[in-house]
Structure formats: structure tokens, C-alpha cells
Amino acid sequence: IGLIIQMLVAHLLIFRKTVAIDQQSLMAMANKIVIKKVIYLYLISAILYPILFTVALDFPQLTQVILLFAQLKSIFLVLLIILLIIRREHKFIITLILVFEFLAGFLTYFSSFKEVFLYGIIAYLTFAKSIKLSGIIRFLPFAAGLLILLIFWSATKEDYRKFVNQGSKAQQVQVSSTEAFGKLFDLGKGFDNEVFEKGLRLMLFRTEYIFFFSKVTNRIPGINDYEGGKVWSEAFRFALVPRFLDPDKGIHDPSIKTSKYTGLKIAGMQKGTSISIGYFGDSYIDFGPVGMMMPIAFISLLMSLLFLMIQNFKLNLIFKYAIIITVLRNVGYFESDSMYFLGMFKNYFIIQPILYFFLYKMVNRYITKPRTPSGMQNR
């Protein structure tokens, strides 16, 4: 019901105000972009990102710069995927980039290899001319391979993460790329029926956010009463009040709240992990099964406002939607708790207009073909 309400809010705010674009106009917008220049920008951001990440280990104040380059790299990646879908040019080099992103994703603590598939699926559903049965049939072997990969990762990620962080409990890779891939190869050699069943079971358990939600409903009301807005008010305070005004607000660890309201012992940041109830659970804890729909609708309202703000940027339409897909994908997830979501929304809502005036417009001029006077042709 909550998801339906969110879709209705988005429909009222976005889709009723969005003008449909025909395929010819879409192709015209795509043809204005110089793909080679997008590839150059992706390569630059891909090179700078790991360098800045290494520096940030010694200078935490550079964290926001790291996040900025991570976002830009993702925007250029999504833009290349969209251009591949629409124009079907530079297939070889773009495919190499996608393979690189996929393999490099295994070298991150949080298994970002999945992002390539998610961006690809979103872009395809948004920009594909049509989805035919023959295309779905051709996609099935790929989907089966992806499913097996996800099952493998679910079964082995705990051992893999313990190896790459060298038992430090830190959520970062502390071994070389060769060592990390070597560990994956060793884990792959032991991928038998027993491990497959374990992975499948764990992957299904990724519905743990529903599991935790059910644990919450077993305790509230009953053992505990509804909080009446306490969870969301704390989330607003933590996200919006600067640390210099509230130096005692501490570090956000969603596992503490999950343990409190589920009655379970949940590993937290001290053990290198964090698990939240999700903003659906937060809303239920505060307002119950009916009242929870208000903050859930509010989240959709915020996401819609962010969409409309970026949509009003005067940029090439294809570039603009690459930004929208990247931002909305990263601002929050179904499993994100209210505190995390509000913090990410605040950051994106503030930074996007700044990026528009000081970076996006410059990038847009660089990647698009210059206009020529009427009657003249580019040479």
C-alpha cells in the first residue's frame, strides 16, 4: 500500500506535468552529444576517483569531494549506457567500460558490481523503443547468469569482506586487487550445491527489511507503544542541524535502532556493518499502520521535488536524464532509514543547483555539438 501511495504522489507531481517525447526528438537530442567526449570525461573521473579515495583515507575532510567524483563517474556511465541504447554506436569501447565497471565492482566492500546492471535496466526501460517478447527471451540466459552470480555473492560475501578488510571491522578494502580477485577465485572453486543452497537462502533473506519490519509489528504496539513522531523528529534534527550547533549528536548507526525496536541483537558499526529497519519501519514505529502512510508519501514528495528541480535544468535532455537516474538511484533506497534518507536528500538538494551552475552547464557545452547558423553545415 505504501508503494502505491508513493507512485500516486509521483504521478500527481511529475507525470501529469511531464510532456511525452517522441522517438524522433529523443534521437535528435542524442545525436547532439559527442560520445567520444563523454568517454573522455568518464575516463578522467574513473582515474581521479580511486586517487582521491586513497588521499581521503588520510584527509577525511575530502569525503564530499570523493562522493562528488563518484556521482560524476556514475552520471557519465549512465549517459554512455543511454547513448548505447539509443544510437548503438561505439559498442566495443562502451562494452569494455561496462565490463570494467562490473569487475571493479568486486573490489569494493559493498559489491558495487550490481550498480552496472541496475543502471542498465533503468536506462533500458526508460529509453528502449519497445520491449518485445523476442528480446525478453534473449534476456533470459543473461538473467539466469545474473541470478547465479547474486546467489554466489550472497553465499560468499561475508568471507570475502572479512578477507578484504583484514579483520579490521572497517568497511573498506585493505588488500591489493590481485589478492581480492584471488580470494574470489578461491571462493568460486568451492561453489557447490551446498554453497548454492546457502546463497539462495541468504539472498531470499535479503527481504530481511520485511523480516525486521515484522519483528517491529510484533512488539509495537504491545511490548512498546508507538513513538508518536520521535523517530522522525530525531531524523530531522540529525540530518538538518549542523554538527557545530549540536556537537553531541554522535555518529549515525542504524543497527542501534534496529536492535531497540526488534528486540534482536544486531551487529553495528563496531563490527563493520550496519542494518536498518528502513523508512517504512521508522514510519510504523512513530505512527502505526495508518499514520505511517503520511511520512511515506512525504518521501515520495521530496523525491518528486528533486526530480522536478533537475528536470528544469537547461541541459541536453539525455544528459539531464542521466543525472536524474543517478541522483534518484543514490539518494535513498527502500531499506534506507529516515535519518539516512533525509541526510542524503538534503545533500543532493543543495549540491545539484551548485553543480548545475558551475559544472553541468560547462559539461553540457563540452559534450554537445556546437550550433551552426541556419543553412550551414558542420565541417
C-alpha positions in Angstrom: 0.0 0.0 0.0 2.8 2.4 0.9 4.5 1.9 -2.6 1.1 2.5 -4.3 0.8 5.8 -2.3 4.3 6.8 -3.4 3.5 6.1 -7.0 0.3 8.1 -6.8 2.2 11.1 -5.3 4.8 10.9 -8.0 2.1 10.6 -10.7 0.3 13.7 -9.4 3.5 15.8 -9.1 5.6 14.5 -12.0 3.8 12.6 -14.8 0.9 15.0 -15.1 3.5 17.8 -15.7 5.8 15.8 -18.0 5.3 16.2 -21.7 5.8 13.0 -23.7 8.8 13.0 -26.1 8.6 11.2 -29.4 11.3 8.9 -30.6 12.4 11.3 -33.3 13.0 14.2 -30.8 14.8 11.8 -28.5 17.1 10.7 -31.3 17.8 14.3 -32.2 18.8 15.1 -28.6 21.1 12.0 -28.5 22.7 12.9 -31.9 23.8 16.3 -30.4 26.1 14.5 -28.0 29.6 13.7 -29.0 30.1 10.2 -27.5 33.9 10.3 -27.6 33.8 13.4 -25.3 31.6 11.5 -22.8 34.1 8.6 -22.9 36.9 11.1 -22.1 35.0 12.5 -19.1 34.2 9.1 -17.8 37.9 8.0 -18.1 39.1 11.2 -16.3 36.6 10.7 -13.4 37.4 7.0 -13.2 41.1 7.7 -12.9 40.7 10.5 -10.3 38.2 8.7 -8.1 40.5 6.0 -6.7 43.3 8.5 -6.3 41.1 10.9 -4.3 39.7 7.9 -2.3 43.3 7.0 -1.3 44.0 10.5 -0.2 40.8 10.8 1.7 41.9 7.9 4.0 44.4 10.5 5.5 42.2 13.5 5.0 38.5 12.8 5.9 37.5 16.3 5.0 37.8 15.3 1.4 34.9 12.8 1.7 32.4 15.1 0.0 34.8 15.6 -2.9 35.1 11.8 -3.2 31.3 11.5 -3.3 31.1 14.1 -5.9 33.5 12.3 -8.3 31.7 9.0 -7.6 28.5 10.7 -8.7 30.1 12.2 -11.8 31.5 8.9 -12.8 28.1 7.3 -12.4 26.5 10.1 -14.4 28.9 9.6 -17.3 28.5 5.9 -17.1 24.7 6.1 -17.3 24.9 8.6 -20.1 27.0 6.1 -22.1 24.5 3.4 -21.4 21.6 5.6 -22.6 23.6 6.6 -25.8 24.4 2.9 -26.5 20.6 2.1 -26.2 19.5 4.9 -28.5 22.3 5.3 -31.0 24.1 1.9 -30.9 27.4 3.4 -31.6 30.9 2.8 -30.1 29.6 -0.5 -28.9 33.0 -2.0 -28.3 34.5 0.7 -26.1 31.3 1.2 -24.1 31.0 -2.6 -23.6 34.6 -2.6 -22.3 33.7 0.2 -19.9 30.7 -1.8 -18.6 32.9 -4.9 -18.2 35.5 -2.8 -16.3 32.8 -1.4 -14.0 31.5 -4.8 -13.4 34.9 -6.3 -12.5 36.0 -3.3 -10.5 32.8 -3.5 -8.5 34.0 -6.7 -6.9 36.9 -4.7 -5.4 34.6 -2.6 -3.4 33.4 -3.5 0.1 29.8 -3.1 -0.8 29.8 -5.1 -4.0 29.0 -2.2 -6.4 29.2 -4.5 -9.4 25.4 -4.7 -9.1 25.1 -1.0 -10.0 26.0 -1.6 -13.6 23.0 -3.9 -14.0 20.7 -1.6 -12.1 21.6 1.4 -14.2 21.4 -0.6 -17.4 17.9 -2.0 -16.5 16.6 1.5 -15.6 18.1 3.1 -18.7 16.7 0.4 -21.0 13.2 0.5 -19.5 13.3 4.3 -19.9 14.7 4.7 -23.4 14.1 1.5 -25.3 11.9 1.9 -28.3 9.9 -1.1 -27.4 10.1 -4.3 -25.3 9.3 -7.3 -27.4 8.8 -10.9 -26.4 11.9 -12.0 -28.5 14.0 -9.5 -26.6 12.7 -10.9 -23.3 13.6 -14.4 -24.4 17.1 -13.4 -25.4 17.5 -11.7 -22.0 16.6 -14.9 -20.0 20.1 -16.6 -20.2 21.6 -13.3 -19.1 19.1 -13.0 -16.2 19.8 -16.6 -15.2 23.6 -15.9 -15.1 23.0 -12.8 -13.0 20.8 -14.8 -10.6 23.5 -17.4 -10.1 26.1 -14.6 -9.6 23.9 -12.9 -6.9 23.4 -16.3 -5.2 27.2 -16.8 -5.3 27.8 -13.4 -3.8 25.2 -13.9 -1.1 26.9 -17.1 0.0 30.5 -15.8 -0.1 30.4 -12.1 0.6 30.9 -12.5 4.4 34.1 -14.5 3.9 35.2 -12.1 1.2 34.6 -9.0 3.2 36.5 -10.4 6.2 39.4 -11.0 3.9 39.5 -7.7 2.1 39.2 -5.6 5.4 41.8 -8.0 7.0 39.6 -8.4 10.1 39.8 -4.7 10.9 36.0 -4.2 11.0 36.4 -1.2 8.7 34.1 -1.1 5.7 36.9 -0.7 3.2 39.2 -2.8 1.1 42.7 -3.2 2.6 44.3 -5.7 0.1 45.5 -5.4 -3.4 43.3 -6.0 -6.5 45.2 -9.2 -7.2 44.7 -10.5 -3.7 41.0 -9.6 -3.8 40.4 -11.4 -7.2 42.4 -14.3 -5.9 40.1 -14.7 -3.0 37.1 -14.5 -5.2 38.6 -17.2 -7.4 39.2 -19.5 -4.4 35.7 -18.9 -3.2 34.4 -19.8 -6.7 36.2 -23.1 -6.7 34.2 -24.1 -3.6 30.8 -23.1 -5.1 28.9 -26.4 -4.9 25.3 -27.4 -4.4 25.6 -26.8 -0.6 27.0 -23.3 -1.1 24.4 -22.6 -3.8 21.6 -23.5 -1.4 23.2 -21.4 1.3 23.4 -18.4 -1.1 19.8 -18.8 -2.2 18.6 -18.9 1.3 20.7 -15.8 2.2 19.6 -13.9 -0.9 15.9 -14.6 0.0 16.7 -13.4 3.5 17.7 -10.1 1.9 14.0 -9.5 2.4 15.3 -9.0 6.0 13.9 -5.5 5.9 10.5 -7.1 5.7 11.6 -9.6 8.4 12.7 -6.7 10.7 9.5 -4.9 9.9 7.5 -7.9 11.0 9.6 -8.1 14.2 8.7 -4.5 14.9 5.0 -5.1 14.4 5.2 -8.0 16.9 6.5 -5.6 19.6 4.7 -2.4 18.7 2.0 -1.9 20.0 2.2 -4.5 22.8 5.5 -4.5 24.4 6.2 -0.9 23.4 3.9 1.9 22.4 4.0 4.0 19.2 6.6 6.7 19.4 4.3 9.5 18.1 6.9 11.1 15.9 10.0 10.7 18.0 11.9 8.7 15.4 11.3 11.1 12.5 11.9 14.2 14.7 15.3 12.8 15.7 16.0 12.1 12.0 15.2 15.7 11.0 17.4 17.0 13.8 20.3 14.8 13.0 20.1 15.5 9.2 19.4 19.2 9.3 21.2 20.6 12.4 25.0 21.1 11.7 27.4 19.3 14.0 28.9 22.6 15.2 25.5 23.5 16.6 25.0 20.0 18.0 28.4 18.6 18.8 26.9 15.8 20.9 24.7 14.2 18.2 27.2 11.4 17.7 27.5 9.0 14.7 24.6 7.5 12.9 24.5 3.8 13.5 21.1 2.4 12.3 21.8 -1.0 13.9 21.2 0.5 17.4 17.7 1.5 16.4 17.1 -1.9 14.7 18.1 -3.7 17.9 16.0 -1.5 20.1 12.7 -1.9 18.2 13.1 -5.5 17.0 14.4 -6.9 20.3 17.2 -8.7 18.3 20.9 -8.4 18.8 22.1 -6.7 15.6 25.8 -6.1 14.7 26.6 -2.5 14.4 29.4 -0.2 13.1 31.9 -1.5 15.7 31.7 -4.9 13.9 32.0 -3.3 10.4 28.3 -3.5 9.5 25.0 -1.5 9.8 21.5 -2.7 9.3 18.4 -0.5 9.3 14.7 -1.2 9.6 14.0 1.0 6.7 11.9 4.2 6.5 8.7 2.1 6.3 9.6 0.6 9.7 10.5 4.0 11.1 7.2 5.4 10.0 5.3 2.5 11.5 7.1 2.9 14.8 6.1 6.5 15.0 2.5 6.5 13.7 1.2 2.9 13.3 -0.2 1.2 10.2 -2.4 4.1 9.0 -0.5 7.1 10.1 2.7 5.7 8.6 1.4 6.5 5.1 1.9 10.2 5.7 5.8 10.1 6.0 5.9 7.5 3.3 4.0 9.9 1.0 6.3 12.7 2.2 9.3 10.8 1.0 7.8 10.5 -2.5 7.0 14.2 -2.4 10.7 15.0 -1.7 11.9 12.7 -4.4 9.4 14.3 -6.8 10.6 17.8 -6.0 14.2 16.7 -6.6 13.2 15.2 -9.9 11.4 18.4 -11.0 14.3 20.6 -9.9 16.8 18.7 -12.1 14.2 18.4 -14.9 14.2 22.2 -15.1 17.9 22.4 -15.7 18.6 23.8 -19.2 20.7 20.9 -20.4 20.6 18.4 -23.2 17.6 16.1 -22.4 19.7 12.9 -22.5 22.4 14.3 -20.2 19.7 15.6 -17.9 18.1 12.2 -17.5 21.5 10.6 -16.9 21.7 13.0 -13.9 18.2 12.2 -12.7 18.7 8.4 -12.9 22.0 8.7 -11.0 20.7 11.0 -8.3 17.4 9.3 -7.6 19.2 5.9 -7.5 21.6 7.1 -4.8 19.6 9.5 -2.7 17.9 6.6 -0.9 16.8 3.0 -1.0 13.8 1.1 0.2 15.9 -0.2 3.1 17.3 3.3 4.0 16.2 4.6 7.3 14.7 8.0 7.7 17.8 9.6 9.1 20.0 8.4 6.2 17.4 9.4 3.6 16.9 12.9 4.9 20.6 13.5 5.1 21.2 12.3 1.5 18.2 14.3 0.3 19.5 17.5 1.9 22.9 17.0 0.4 21.6 16.3 -3.1 19.0 19.1 -3.0 21.7 21.6 -2.0 24.6 20.4 -4.2 22.6 19.8 -7.5 21.9 23.5 -8.2 25.5 24.4 -7.4 26.7 21.6 -9.8 24.3 22.9 -12.4 25.7 26.4 -12.5 29.4 25.6 -12.0 29.8 22.2 -13.7 26.8 20.7 -15.5 26.4 23.6 -17.9 30.1 23.5 -18.7 30.0 19.7 -19.3 26.9 20.2 -21.4 28.7 22.7 -23.7 31.6 20.4 -24.0 29.8 17.2 -24.9 27.2 18.7 -27.3 27.9 19.7 -30.9 28.0 23.5 -31.4 25.1 25.0 -33.1 25.6 26.2 -36.7 23.9 29.1 -38.5 20.8 28.2 -40.5 21.7 26.8 -43.9 25.3 25.9 -43.0 26.7 22.5 -42.2 29.4 21.4 -39.8 32.7 20.7 -41.5 
